[in-house]
Amino acid sequence: MDIPRKLGILIYTAVPAIVGGGIVYHFFGSFVQVIIFECLLLLATLGLIRN
């Protein structure tokens, strides 16, 4: 996988990180769940990039 494609994947996952983090905070009202959500999203992104 070339560098521009990896950067595109990172940009594509930045939107769910920002919007999804706000939605998770709205429903749970705590940053602990937001951090967990962000870590799961980061692991999924790293899994996609490593291929």
PDB file of N, CA, C, O and CB in Angstrom:
ATOM      1  N   MET A   1       0.859  -1.168   0.000  1.00  0.00           N
ATOM      2  CA  MET A   1       0.000   0.000   0.000  1.00  0.00           C
ATOM      3  C   MET A   1       0.907   1.232   0.000  1.00  0.00           C
ATOM      4  O   MET A   1       1.841   1.324   0.796  1.00  0.00           O
ATOM      5  CB  MET A   1      -0.978  -0.003   1.234  1.00  0.00           C
ATOM      6  N   ASP A   2       0.626   2.168  -0.889  1.00  0.00           N
ATOM      7  CA  ASP A   2       1.464   3.343  -1.012  1.00  0.00           C
ATOM      8  C   ASP A   2       1.105   4.416   0.023  1.00  0.00           C
ATOM      9  O   ASP A   2       0.060   4.347   0.671  1.00  0.00           O
ATOM     10  CB  ASP A   2       1.348   3.911  -2.412  1.00  0.00           C
ATOM     11  N   ILE A   3       1.969   5.381   0.160  1.00  0.00           N
ATOM     12  CA  ILE A   3       1.829   6.432   1.177  1.00  0.00           C
ATOM     13  C   ILE A   3       0.548   7.254   0.996  1.00  0.00           C
ATOM     14  O   ILE A   3      -0.149   7.476   1.986  1.00  0.00           O
ATOM     15  CB  ILE A   3       3.041   7.358   1.137  1.00  0.00           C
ATOM     16  N   PRO A   4       0.197   7.720  -0.214  1.00  0.00           N
ATOM     17  CA  PRO A   4      -1.032   8.511  -0.341  1.00  0.00           C
ATOM     18  C   PRO A   4      -2.287   7.741   0.075  1.00  0.00           C
ATOM     19  O   PRO A   4      -3.223   8.322   0.625  1.00  0.00           O
ATOM     20  CB  PRO A   4      -1.185   8.985  -1.767  1.00  0.00           C
ATOM     21  N   ARG A   5      -2.302   6.440  -0.188  1.00  0.00           N
ATOM     22  CA  ARG A   5      -3.468   5.656   0.215  1.00  0.00           C
ATOM     23  C   ARG A   5      -3.542   5.545   1.735  1.00  0.00           C
ATOM     24  O   ARG A   5      -4.630   5.628   2.305  1.00  0.00           O
ATOM     25  CB  ARG A   5      -3.422   4.256  -0.419  1.00  0.00           C
ATOM     26  N   LYS A   6      -2.415   5.359   2.390  1.00  0.00           N
ATOM     27  CA  LYS A   6      -2.386   5.310   3.854  1.00  0.00           C
ATOM     28  C   LYS A   6      -2.843   6.636   4.447  1.00  0.00           C
ATOM     29  O   LYS A   6      -3.614   6.645   5.407  1.00  0.00           O
ATOM     30  CB  LYS A   6      -0.975   4.965   4.356  1.00  0.00           C
ATOM     31  N   LEU A   7      -2.387   7.742   3.901  1.00  0.00           N
ATOM     32  CA  LEU A   7      -2.817   9.059   4.390  1.00  0.00           C
ATOM     33  C   LEU A   7      -4.307   9.273   4.144  1.00  0.00           C
ATOM     34  O   LEU A   7      -4.989   9.884   4.967  1.00  0.00           O
ATOM     35  CB  LEU A   7      -2.006  10.177   3.712  1.00  0.00           C
ATOM     36  N   GLY A   8      -4.810   8.782   3.033  1.00  0.00           N
ATOM     37  CA  GLY A   8      -6.234   8.879   2.752  1.00  0.00           C
ATOM     38  C   GLY A   8      -7.062   8.112   3.768  1.00  0.00           C
ATOM     39  O   GLY A   8      -8.122   8.581   4.183  1.00  0.00           O
ATOM     40  N   ILE A   9      -6.595   6.945   4.172  1.00  0.00           N
ATOM     41  CA  ILE A   9      -7.295   6.159   5.187  1.00  0.00           C
ATOM     42  C   ILE A   9      -7.298   6.904   6.514  1.00  0.00           C
ATOM     43  O   ILE A   9      -8.311   6.920   7.213  1.00  0.00           O
ATOM     44  CB  ILE A   9      -6.642   4.771   5.352  1.00  0.00           C
ATOM     45  N   LEU A  10      -6.181   7.516   6.864  1.00  0.00           N
ATOM     46  CA  LEU A  10      -6.112   8.285   8.111  1.00  0.00           C
ATOM     47  C   LEU A  10      -7.071   9.473   8.095  1.00  0.00           C
ATOM     48  O   LEU A  10      -7.733   9.753   9.094  1.00  0.00           O
ATOM     49  CB  LEU A  10      -4.684   8.777   8.352  1.00  0.00           C
ATOM     50  N   ILE A  11      -7.145  10.165   6.972  1.00  0.00           N
ATOM     51  CA  ILE A  11      -8.071  11.291   6.862  1.00  0.00           C
ATOM     52  C   ILE A  11      -9.509  10.795   6.901  1.00  0.00           C
ATOM     53  O   ILE A  11     -10.365  11.424   7.522  1.00  0.00           O
ATOM     54  CB  ILE A  11      -7.814  12.086   5.566  1.00  0.00           C
ATOM     55  N   TYR A  12      -9.778   9.681   6.248  1.00  0.00           N
ATOM     56  CA  TYR A  12     -11.125   9.128   6.214  1.00  0.00           C
ATOM     57  C   TYR A  12     -11.602   8.698   7.600  1.00  0.00           C
ATOM     58  O   TYR A  12     -12.797   8.770   7.888  1.00  0.00           O
ATOM     59  CB  TYR A  12     -11.176   7.950   5.261  1.00  0.00           C
ATOM     60  N   THR A  13     -10.692   8.254   8.456  1.00  0.00           N
ATOM     61  CA  THR A  13     -11.076   7.844   9.806  1.00  0.00           C
ATOM     62  C   THR A  13     -11.061   9.005  10.798  1.00  0.00           C
ATOM     63  O   THR A  13     -11.517   8.843  11.930  1.00  0.00           O
ATOM     64  CB  THR A  13     -10.153   6.749  10.292  1.00  0.00           C
ATOM     65  N   ALA A  14     -10.550  10.163  10.405  1.00  0.00           N
ATOM     66  CA  ALA A  14     -10.565  11.322  11.305  1.00  0.00           C
ATOM     67  C   ALA A  14     -11.979  11.846  11.507  1.00  0.00           C
ATOM     68  O   ALA A  14     -12.309  12.323  12.593  1.00  0.00           O
ATOM     69  CB  ALA A  14      -9.671  12.437  10.757  1.00  0.00           C
ATOM     70  N   VAL A  15     -12.815  11.766  10.483  1.00  0.00           N
ATOM     71  CA  VAL A  15     -14.193  12.250  10.599  1.00  0.00           C
ATOM     72  C   VAL A  15     -14.997  11.416  11.600  1.00  0.00           C
ATOM     73  O   VAL A  15     -15.653  11.996  12.464  1.00  0.00           O
ATOM     74  CB  VAL A  15     -14.879  12.226   9.228  1.00  0.00           C
ATOM     75  N   PRO A  16     -14.975  10.075  11.522  1.00  0.00           N
ATOM     76  CA  PRO A  16     -15.679   9.310  12.552  1.00  0.00           C
ATOM     77  C   PRO A  16     -15.097   9.518  13.947  1.00  0.00           C
ATOM     78  O   PRO A  16     -15.822   9.409  14.935  1.00  0.00           O
ATOM     79  CB  PRO A  16     -15.647   7.842  12.208  1.00  0.00           C
ATOM     80  N   ALA A  17     -13.807   9.815  14.043  1.00  0.00           N
ATOM     81  CA  ALA A  17     -13.213  10.054  15.360  1.00  0.00           C
ATOM     82  C   ALA A  17     -13.784  11.321  15.984  1.00  0.00           C
ATOM     83  O   ALA A  17     -14.080  11.338  17.179  1.00  0.00           O
ATOM     84  CB  ALA A  17     -11.681  10.159  15.252  1.00  0.00           C
ATOM     85  N   ILE A  18     -13.943  12.369  15.204  1.00  0.00           N
ATOM     86  CA  ILE A  18     -14.452  13.634  15.728  1.00  0.00           C
ATOM     87  C   ILE A  18     -15.952  13.547  15.969  1.00  0.00           C
ATOM     88  O   ILE A  18     -16.423  13.837  17.069  1.00  0.00           O
ATOM     89  CB  ILE A  18     -14.134  14.785  14.764  1.00  0.00           C
ATOM     90  N   VAL A  19     -16.695  13.155  14.959  1.00  0.00           N
ATOM     91  CA  VAL A  19     -18.153  13.090  15.075  1.00  0.00           C
ATOM     92  C   VAL A  19     -18.569  11.975  16.029  1.00  0.00           C
ATOM     93  O   VAL A  19     -19.437  12.172  16.879  1.00  0.00           O
ATOM     94  CB  VAL A  19     -18.796  12.872  13.694  1.00  0.00           C
ATOM     95  N   GLY A  20     -17.954  10.818  15.888  1.00  0.00           N
ATOM     96  CA  GLY A  20     -18.295   9.690  16.759  1.00  0.00           C
ATOM     97  C   GLY A  20     -17.960   9.959  18.208  1.00  0.00           C
ATOM     98  O   GLY A  20     -18.698   9.545  19.102  1.00  0.00           O
ATOM     99  N   GLY A  21     -16.856  10.649  18.456  1.00  0.00           N
ATOM    100  CA  GLY A  21     -16.509  11.012  19.821  1.00  0.00           C
ATOM    101  C   GLY A  21     -17.557  11.911  20.453  1.00  0.00           C
ATOM    102  O   GLY A  21     -17.879  11.760  21.632  1.00  0.00           O
ATOM    103  N   GLY A  22     -18.088  12.843  19.679  1.00  0.00           N
ATOM    104  CA  GLY A  22     -19.155  13.718  20.176  1.00  0.00           C
ATOM    105  C   GLY A  22     -20.436  12.946  20.460  1.00  0.00           C
ATOM    106  O   GLY A  22     -21.117  13.205  21.453  1.00  0.00           O
ATOM    107  N   ILE A  23     -20.759  12.006  19.593  1.00  0.00           N
ATOM    108  CA  ILE A  23     -21.969  11.203  19.792  1.00  0.00           C
ATOM    109  C   ILE A  23     -21.827  10.314  21.024  1.00  0.00           C
ATOM    110  O   ILE A  23     -22.761  10.189  21.816  1.00  0.00           O
ATOM    111  CB  ILE A  23     -22.260  10.341  18.546  1.00  0.00           C
ATOM    112  N   VAL A  24     -20.662   9.699  21.185  1.00  0.00           N
ATOM    113  CA  VAL A  24     -20.425   8.846  22.355  1.00  0.00           C
ATOM    114  C   VAL A  24     -20.502   9.679  23.628  1.00  0.00           C
ATOM    115  O   VAL A  24     -21.080   9.237  24.621  1.00  0.00           O
ATOM    116  CB  VAL A  24     -19.049   8.138  22.255  1.00  0.00           C
ATOM    117  N   TYR A  25     -19.926  10.879  23.611  1.00  0.00           N
ATOM    118  CA  TYR A  25     -19.989  11.738  24.797  1.00  0.00           C
ATOM    119  C   TYR A  25     -21.425  12.163  25.092  1.00  0.00           C
ATOM    120  O   TYR A  25     -21.818  12.258  26.255  1.00  0.00           O
ATOM    121  CB  TYR A  25     -19.102  12.977  24.607  1.00  0.00           C
ATOM    122  N   HIS A  26     -22.200  12.416  24.055  1.00  0.00           N
ATOM    123  CA  HIS A  26     -23.596  12.808  24.258  1.00  0.00           C
ATOM    124  C   HIS A  26     -24.389  11.705  24.944  1.00  0.00           C
ATOM    125  O   HIS A  26     -25.176  11.978  25.850  1.00  0.00           O
ATOM    126  CB  HIS A  26     -24.246  13.164  22.925  1.00  0.00           C
ATOM    127  N   PHE A  27     -24.189  10.468  24.521  1.00  0.00           N
ATOM    128  CA  PHE A  27     -24.962   9.363  25.086  1.00  0.00           C
ATOM    129  C   PHE A  27     -24.475   8.933  26.468  1.00  0.00           C
ATOM    130  O   PHE A  27     -25.287   8.568  27.319  1.00  0.00           O
ATOM    131  CB  PHE A  27     -24.915   8.186  24.153  1.00  0.00           C
ATOM    132  N   PHE A  28     -23.169   8.969  26.704  1.00  0.00           N
ATOM    133  CA  PHE A  28     -22.639   8.463  27.967  1.00  0.00           C
ATOM    134  C   PHE A  28     -22.260   9.571  28.949  1.00  0.00           C
ATOM    135  O   PHE A  28     -22.265   9.341  30.158  1.00  0.00           O
ATOM    136  CB  PHE A  28     -21.438   7.600  27.700  1.00  0.00           C
ATOM    137  N   GLY A  29     -21.935  10.759  28.460  1.00  0.00           N
ATOM    138  CA  GLY A  29     -21.630  11.885  29.331  1.00  0.00           C
ATOM    139  C   GLY A  29     -20.305  11.771  30.064  1.00  0.00           C
ATOM    140  O   GLY A  29     -20.118  12.411  31.098  1.00  0.00           O
ATOM    141  N   SER A  30     -19.390  10.977  29.555  1.00  0.00           N
ATOM    142  CA  SER A  30     -18.100  10.805  30.212  1.00  0.00           C
ATOM    143  C   SER A  30     -17.017  10.639  29.157  1.00  0.00           C
ATOM    144  O   SER A  30     -17.237  10.050  28.099  1.00  0.00           O
ATOM    145  CB  SER A  30     -18.122   9.589  31.173  1.00  0.00           C
ATOM    146  N   PHE A  31     -15.842  11.174  29.471  1.00  0.00           N
ATOM    147  CA  PHE A  31     -14.749  11.065  28.513  1.00  0.00           C
ATOM    148  C   PHE A  31     -14.081   9.700  28.529  1.00  0.00           C
ATOM    149  O   PHE A  31     -13.317   9.387  27.616  1.00  0.00           O
ATOM    150  CB  PHE A  31     -13.727  12.124  28.787  1.00  0.00           C
ATOM    151  N   VAL A  32     -14.345   8.882  29.534  1.00  0.00           N
ATOM    152  CA  VAL A  32     -13.752   7.540  29.583  1.00  0.00           C
ATOM    153  C   VAL A  32     -14.247   6.723  28.395  1.00  0.00           C
ATOM    154  O   VAL A  32     -13.453   6.057  27.731  1.00  0.00           O
ATOM    155  CB  VAL A  32     -14.100   6.824  30.922  1.00  0.00           C
ATOM    156  N   GLN A  33     -15.538   6.767  28.123  1.00  0.00           N
ATOM    157  CA  GLN A  33     -16.088   6.028  26.989  1.00  0.00           C
ATOM    158  C   GLN A  33     -15.587   6.601  25.665  1.00  0.00           C
ATOM    159  O   GLN A  33     -15.402   5.861  24.698  1.00  0.00           O
ATOM    160  CB  GLN A  33     -17.619   6.054  27.029  1.00  0.00           C
ATOM    161  N   VAL A  34     -15.370   7.906  25.618  1.00  0.00           N
ATOM    162  CA  VAL A  34     -14.840   8.516  24.397  1.00  0.00           C
ATOM    163  C   VAL A  34     -13.418   8.023  24.136  1.00  0.00           C
ATOM    164  O   VAL A  34     -13.063   7.725  22.996  1.00  0.00           O
ATOM    165  CB  VAL A  34     -14.864  10.062  24.502  1.00  0.00           C
ATOM    166  N   ILE A  35     -12.613   7.936  25.178  1.00  0.00           N
ATOM    167  CA  ILE A  35     -11.245   7.451  25.033  1.00  0.00           C
ATOM    168  C   ILE A  35     -11.242   5.994  24.574  1.00  0.00           C
ATOM    169  O   ILE A  35     -10.432   5.613  23.729  1.00  0.00           O
ATOM    170  CB  ILE A  35     -10.476   7.598  26.360  1.00  0.00           C
ATOM    171  N   ILE A  36     -12.136   5.182  25.121  1.00  0.00           N
ATOM    172  CA  ILE A  36     -12.238   3.790  24.706  1.00  0.00           C
ATOM    173  C   ILE A  36     -12.635   3.707  23.230  1.00  0.00           C
ATOM    174  O   ILE A  36     -12.069   2.918  22.473  1.00  0.00           O
ATOM    175  CB  ILE A  36     -13.258   3.035  25.586  1.00  0.00           C
ATOM    176  N   PHE A  37     -13.612   4.526  22.826  1.00  0.00           N
ATOM    177  CA  PHE A  37     -14.046   4.555  21.424  1.00  0.00           C
ATOM    178  C   PHE A  37     -12.894   4.964  20.511  1.00  0.00           C
ATOM    179  O   PHE A  37     -12.689   4.360  19.458  1.00  0.00           O
ATOM    180  CB  PHE A  37     -15.234   5.523  21.244  1.00  0.00           C
ATOM    181  N   GLU A  38     -12.145   5.984  20.913  1.00  0.00           N
ATOM    182  CA  GLU A  38     -11.029   6.462  20.097  1.00  0.00           C
ATOM    183  C   GLU A  38      -9.935   5.393  19.991  1.00  0.00           C
ATOM    184  O   GLU A  38      -9.336   5.225  18.929  1.00  0.00           O
ATOM    185  CB  GLU A  38     -10.448   7.761  20.690  1.00  0.00           C
ATOM    186  N   CYS A  39      -9.677   4.681  21.073  1.00  0.00           N
ATOM    187  CA  CYS A  39      -8.663   3.612  21.039  1.00  0.00           C
ATOM    188  C   CYS A  39      -9.087   2.478  20.114  1.00  0.00           C
ATOM    189  O   CYS A  39      -8.263   1.947  19.369  1.00  0.00           O
ATOM    190  CB  CYS A  39      -8.413   3.062  22.455  1.00  0.00           C
ATOM    191  N   LEU A  40     -10.358   2.105  20.153  1.00  0.00           N
ATOM    192  CA  LEU A  40     -10.847   1.064  19.252  1.00  0.00           C
ATOM    193  C   LEU A  40     -10.751   1.509  17.794  1.00  0.00           C
ATOM    194  O   LEU A  40     -10.378   0.724  16.922  1.00  0.00           O
ATOM    195  CB  LEU A  40     -12.295   0.697  19.597  1.00  0.00           C
ATOM    196  N   LEU A  41     -11.083   2.754  17.541  1.00  0.00           N
ATOM    197  CA  LEU A  41     -10.981   3.284  16.181  1.00  0.00           C
ATOM    198  C   LEU A  41      -9.523   3.334  15.731  1.00  0.00           C
ATOM    199  O   LEU A  41      -9.222   3.051  14.571  1.00  0.00           O
ATOM    200  CB  LEU A  41     -11.613   4.687  16.099  1.00  0.00           C
ATOM    201  N   LEU A  42      -8.629   3.687  16.630  1.00  0.00           N
ATOM    202  CA  LEU A  42      -7.207   3.712  16.300  1.00  0.00           C
ATOM    203  C   LEU A  42      -6.688   2.312  15.974  1.00  0.00           C
ATOM    204  O   LEU A  42      -5.924   2.140  15.024  1.00  0.00           O
ATOM    205  CB  LEU A  42      -6.405   4.312  17.457  1.00  0.00           C
ATOM    206  N   LEU A  43      -7.097   1.320  16.751  1.00  0.00           N
ATOM    207  CA  LEU A  43      -6.678  -0.051  16.475  1.00  0.00           C
ATOM    208  C   LEU A  43      -7.200  -0.540  15.124  1.00  0.00           C
ATOM    209  O   LEU A  43      -6.482  -1.220  14.391  1.00  0.00           O
ATOM    210  CB  LEU A  43      -7.158  -0.979  17.584  1.00  0.00           C
ATOM    211  N   ALA A  44      -8.431  -0.199  14.798  1.00  0.00           N
ATOM    212  CA  ALA A  44      -8.992  -0.587  13.503  1.00  0.00           C
ATOM    213  C   ALA A  44      -8.248   0.112  12.367  1.00  0.00           C
ATOM    214  O   ALA A  44      -7.994  -0.497  11.328  1.00  0.00           O
ATOM    215  CB  ALA A  44     -10.496  -0.252  13.443  1.00  0.00           C
ATOM    216  N   THR A  45      -7.905   1.361  12.552  1.00  0.00           N
ATOM    217  CA  THR A  45      -7.166   2.106  11.518  1.00  0.00           C
ATOM    218  C   THR A  45      -5.779   1.520  11.322  1.00  0.00           C
ATOM    219  O   THR A  45      -5.333   1.334  10.190  1.00  0.00           O
ATOM    220  CB  THR A  45      -7.058   3.598  11.890  1.00  0.00           C
ATOM    221  N   LEU A  46      -5.100   1.231  12.414  1.00  0.00           N
ATOM    222  CA  LEU A  46      -3.767   0.636  12.290  1.00  0.00           C
ATOM    223  C   LEU A  46      -3.831  -0.743  11.629  1.00  0.00           C
ATOM    224  O   LEU A  46      -2.924  -1.126  10.891  1.00  0.00           O
ATOM    225  CB  LEU A  46      -3.105   0.527  13.671  1.00  0.00           C
ATOM    226  N   GLY A  47      -4.893  -1.473  11.896  1.00  0.00           N
ATOM    227  CA  GLY A  47      -5.078  -2.763  11.234  1.00  0.00           C
ATOM    228  C   GLY A  47      -5.249  -2.607   9.733  1.00  0.00           C
ATOM    229  O   GLY A  47      -4.759  -3.435   8.966  1.00  0.00           O
ATOM    230  N   LEU A  48      -5.933  -1.566   9.306  1.00  0.00           N
ATOM    231  CA  LEU A  48      -6.113  -1.332   7.872  1.00  0.00           C
ATOM    232  C   LEU A  48      -4.816  -0.865   7.210  1.00  0.00           C
ATOM    233  O   LEU A  48      -4.510  -1.251   6.082  1.00  0.00           O
ATOM    234  CB  LEU A  48      -7.217  -0.298   7.640  1.00  0.00           C
ATOM    235  N   ILE A  49      -4.071  -0.044   7.911  1.00  0.00           N
ATOM    236  CA  ILE A  49      -2.858   0.508   7.326  1.00  0.00           C
ATOM    237  C   ILE A  49      -1.757  -0.535   7.197  1.00  0.00           C
ATOM    238  O   ILE A  49      -0.970  -0.482   6.252  1.00  0.00           O
ATOM    239  CB  ILE A  49      -2.368   1.670   8.155  1.00  0.00           C
ATOM    240  N   ARG A  50      -1.686  -1.474   8.122  1.00  0.00           N
ATOM    241  CA  ARG A  50      -0.615  -2.469   8.109  1.00  0.00           C
ATOM    242  C   ARG A  50      -0.714  -3.444   6.947  1.00  0.00           C
ATOM    243  O   ARG A  50       0.286  -4.066   6.589  1.00  0.00           O
ATOM    244  CB  ARG A  50      -0.619  -3.233   9.395  1.00  0.00           C
ATOM    245  N   ASN A  51      -1.871  -3.594   6.356  1.00  0.00           N
ATOM    246  CA  ASN A  51      -2.016  -4.530   5.216  1.00  0.00           C
ATOM    247  C   ASN A  51      -1.377  -4.001   3.975  1.00  0.00           C
ATOM    248  O   ASN A  51      -1.408  -4.659   2.935  1.00  0.00           O
ATOM    249  CB  ASN A  51      -3.472  -4.819   4.935  1.00  0.00           C
TER     250      ASN A  51
END
